[in-house]
Amino acid sequence: MGLRCGIVGLPNVGKSTLFNALSNAKAESANYPFCTIEPNVGVITVPDERLQILEALVNPKRVLPTIIEFVDIAGLVKGASKGEGLGNKFLANIREVDAIIHVIRCFDDPNIVHVAGGVDPVFDKDVIDTELQIKDLESVDKKLAKSERSAKGGDAVAKKEVAALQKFKAALEAGQNARAVEATAEELEAVADLQLLTIKPVIYVANVDEASAITGNAHTAALQAHVTQEGAEVVLVSAAIESQIAEMEDPEEKEMFLGEYGLTESGLNRLIRASYTLLNLITYFTAGVQEVRAWTIHKGDKAPAAAGVIHSDFEKGFIRAEVIKLADYQEYKTEVKIKEAGKMAVEGKEYVVQDGDIMHFRFNV
């Protein structure tokens, strides 16, 4: 299961600098650096110290972390929903991502022109929101007209769709994002085929100057206050710092550099983890002499579904899962000793996989 995040923002907010920092960043494992799939798409590994712990214990031939795909979506401008700039193309790109990383300028620099003439993170956020809302409203109106015709003909399903669509239409017309609508599962199903842009989960990245990388500034405070009602996370990132870190290959050099700014880890690592968490995803591991590997599943997934991420046959023919906790692996060192100590659990189809589980599946097809 791959996670695909689209990076959006107005021109000159540091969006491309952030993406370039990601593209130059050295992954924790030299075998799995960031790679570019297309000119504006790249893949980077999710930092997870548990992989290093398992690697030291198992000594496998290879280690495979879980990954995130980042898509650099060209700067949107006011009027994008009507085709201004390259609006239609990039609005279409947003439809294909799982989550949105909205980069907002929160630094002052007279040498970098702001499209609106001055730094105003709330204005920036609202411009992007408005363009996406307008596009969503077009999609809702189009389906609503069709559903209303069917409802008049006595279609019971269409009548329910009309009610759901009208609910989203009202919110969008009021300047709200679709994700703010308190919708039932049935109502969400009514708009699922529309792939609404503003229904996607979002993280706001406040691109700050180097001095504001830890505590933020007046701009980030204004942004945080503005998005509080959404319950969305604001991640402070200094693209200038990240660009320098991305050029460093020596982990100790990175650590020393971060320490000079009072940071314990890069902003990109925090962004990657926040993105991974945003969609309610967790990680489980498989561990053997051939490979130690991280697998991505949804929180709440049961053992057969988790097995299916490896191969569909694992899910179809699922018999049981053997589960080890990392703390027990660290204590007993080997699977043999873990079994002898009675610390390997045997779980069935109803077992809900926990973040960090080390699993071995038994199946028959």
N, C-alpha and C positions, 0 to 999 in steps of 0.2 A: 504494500500500500504506500504510494508516494504522496507527499504533500506538495502542492503547487501553490506558491504565493506570488501575487502580482504586486509589484512596487509602482505606486502611482504618486502623482504630485504635480503641482504647477511647474513651469519652467524655472530654472535657476534657484531651486530650493535645496539642491544637493542630492537629488535622487540618483542621478547617474554616478556621482562620486561614491555614493553608498554602494551602488551595484558594482562599480569597478573595484571597490575595496573587497567586496565579496568575491569577485572573480579572481583577484590576486591573492586572496587569503590562502595560507597553507593549512591544509587539513591536519588534524592531530596525527593521522596515519599517512605517511608519505605515499602509500599505495593508492590513496583515494583523495587526491586533491580536487579542488573545484574544477569542473570541466564545462566547456561551453557547448551546448547542443545546437543552438542557433546563435546569430549575432546578439540576440537579446535574452537568451535563456541559459542559465547555468545551474549546476547541481553542486551542493556542498553538504558535507556530512554534519550530522547533529552531534555536538560534543557530549560525551557520556563517559565519565571516569570509570563506570562499572565495567566497560569493555576492557580497559587497561588492567583492572583487577582480575578479570577472568582470563585475560591473555597470560598474565604472570602465573596463574594457577594451572592452566591447561596446557600452555605452550603449543598452541595450534600452528598449522602451516600458514593460515591467513586469518585476518580479522576484518569483518565486514560490518561497518556501522550503518545506521539508518540514514536516510538522506532527505533533503528538501530541495525542490526545484524553485528557483527564483526567476521571475519574468520581469524584465525591465520594460515597463510600458511607457512609451514616449510621453513627455509632458502634455497634460491636457490643458486646454485653454477655455476661457469663457466662450460658449457657443459650440463646444465640441459635440453636444447632443444633436446639433443641427448640421453637423458636418464641417464645422470650422476646423482649420488646421488639418490634422489627420484623425479627427475625432471619431468618425464611424469605425475605422479600422481598429483603433486602440480600445474603443468601448467594446468591440467584439472580442478583443483579447482578454478583457477583464472577465467576460462571461466564462472563460475556460479555466479560471483559477479557483482554488478552494477558499482562499482567504486573501484579504487586501492589506498590504503594508502601505499606509498613507504617510508619506514623508512630508513634513511641514517645516518650513524655515523658521527657526527661532534664534537667529543670530543677526547682529548688525554688522554690515560691511559695505561702506560706500562704494567700493570697487566692484561689487556684484549687484547689478541692477535687479530690482524686484518688479515683476510685471505690473503690479498695482501701484508702484511708486513709493511704497513704504512697507516695512515689515509688520504684518498683522496676521498672526497664525489663525485667529478665528475667522477672518475674512477668507483666507486661503482654504481652510477646511470647508467653509460654506460654499465656495465656488465649485469645488469638486463635487460636493454633495448634491448641489443643485443640478449640475449637468447629469449626474447619474440618476437622480430622481426623475428628471424630465424624460430620460430614455426609458426608465421603468414605467412611467405613467403611459407612455405610448404603447408599451407592450400590454399593460393591463387593459387599457381602453380597447385595444384591438380584440383581445380575447373576450372582454366583457360584452362587446357588441354581438359577437358570435354566440355566446352563452345565453344572452337575453333572447335571441331569436329562437333558440332551442327550448328555452324555458316557457316561452309563450305557446309552444307546441305541446306542452305538458310533460316535458322531460324533467323528471324529479332530480336527477343528478345535476342537470344544468341549473336548476333553481338554487341548489346549494352552492354551486360555483359562483353564481351571480352575487349571492350574499357575501361570499368570501372576497371576491374581486372588488366589490364596492367598499369593503372594509379597508383593503389595501389602497384603493383609489383615494379614499378620503384622507388617509395618512399622508400619501405622497403629495396630494394637493395642498396639504397643510405644511409642507416643507419638512416632513419627517421621513426618515429612512425606513424601508420595509422591515428591517430587523427590529425596529422599535415597536412593531405591531404585536400585541398580545394575541397570538393566533393559536388555534387548536391544531392538532395533527391533521385533521381533515381539511382545515382551511389552508394549511401549508401545502398540502397535496394539490389543492386547486390551483396553486401558482407555481408548482414545482417545474412544470415544463417551460415556464417563461424564463427561467434562470435569471431572476431579478438581480441586478447589480448591487442594489443597496441592501439586499437580504444577506449578503455574504458577511461573515465575521471580519472585523477590522482591528488592526493595531495601529496606533498613531505613533510615528517616530518623530520625535522632536529633534531636529538637527541643530545642535547647539555649538557655540564656540568652545574652545578648549577649556577655558576657565569655568564653564558651566556644566561640564560633563558629569559631575556628581550631584550637585545641588540644584541645577537648573537656574532659571532666571525669570524675570518678569514675563517674558513671552511664554515660557513653558507653564507658568502659573495660570496665565490667562487661558491657554489651551486646555489644561487639566480641568479648570473650572467649567469650561464650555462642554466638555465631553463626559463629565461626571454622570449626567443623567443617562447616558448610553451604557454605563458600566464598562466602558472600553479601557484598555490599558494604554498608557503613554510610556514609551521607552525612550530614555535620553540617550542619544548617540551623537558623538562628535565625528562627523565624516572626515574631518581633517586629521584627527588622531587615528581613526581606523585606516586611513590611507597609508599612514606611516607604519602601522603595525603590520599591514598586509605585505609589506616589503621585507619583513624580518622572518628569517627561517629558523633562527636559534630560539628555542623556547625560553631559555634563561634571559636572553636579550629582550624578548617580549615582556617577560615578567618584570624586569628592571624598568623598562620604559613605562609600563602601566603604573608601576609603583611611584614614578615621578609625578604622576597626576593623581595619586591616591586611589587608583583603581585596582581591583583584584582580578578582573577579567575584562575582556574586550566588550564593547557595546554590541558588536555583531554576535558574539556568543549568547548574550542575553536576548537579543532579537530572535535568534534561531530557536532558542528554547521557548520563548514566548509564542512564536509562530506554531511550534509543535504542540504546545499546550492549548492554544486557541481553539483547535478543533476537537478538543477532548480526546487526544490520542495518548497512548501509553506504549511502553516498550517491554517486550519480553525477549529472552535470549535462548539460543541453542548453543551448546558448547561441546566440542569434541576435538580430537587431535587434528582432524581435517580443517575445521574452521570454528571460530567463535563468531556468532552473528547476532545482530540486533534486528528485531522484527517489529513493525509498527501495526498496532491494532487500535480499535476504539475502546475507551474505558467502558467496562461492562460486558465486553465480548466474552462468550463462553469458550471452553477449550476447543470444541470442534471448529468454531469460526476462526480461532487463532491458528489452528492447524492448517486451515484452508488457505491462509496467507502464504504458506510455504508451497503447498500444491493442493489442487482441488481434490485429488485422490485421498489426501490425508483427512479431509473433512468428510468425504463420502464414506470411507471405510473406518472412521474413528472408532477405536476400542477404548483406549484410556490414555491419560497423560501422567507421566512421572514428573513431579515438580520438586525442585530444590530452591531454597531461599539462599540468597547471596551470602548472608551472614553465616549460614551453616557451611557453605562451600569454603568460606574463609577460615572457619574453625577446623573443619575436618580434612580439608585439602584435596581429597579424592572422592570420586563417586562411590568407590568400594567402602571407604570408611564412613561415608554419609549413610549408606544403606545399613551398615552394621550398627550404626548409632540410632537407626530408626527415624532418620530425618528426611528420607525421601518419601513424599506423599504420593499416593496413587489416587488420581481423581478421575471422575467420570464426565459424562456429557453436560452435566449441570454446573460444573465448576466454573466460576467467574475468574478469569485470569487477572492477576495482580501485577502492577508495574514492578519490573525487576525480576519476575519469576524466571527461573532457568528450567526449560521444559524439554522433555523427550516424549514423542508421540508414538503410540502403538496403533497400527491400523491394518486393515485387511481389505483388499479389493479384488 
